[in-house]
Amino acid sequence: MATTAQIIKSNKKPKYSTRIVRRCWRCGRKRGYIRDFGLCRICFRELANSGQVPGIKKSSW
């Protein structure tokens, strides 16, 4: 989990647009970020398995 200082720093407007840091709204993680949902892969999996993300279900074949 990211510290509050890191989260606040990433919310500030960067000097250059390529320096934008997208973070998970739930835990603040910046790696493994899924843009469509605004979540990291870990939080996405937890929410999807519990059925809290609409339209997502675990695949099995």
Secondary structure, 3 states (H helix, E strand, C coil): CCCHHHHHHHHCCCCCHHHCCCCCCCCCCCCCEECCCCEEHHHHHHHHHCCCCCCCCCCCC
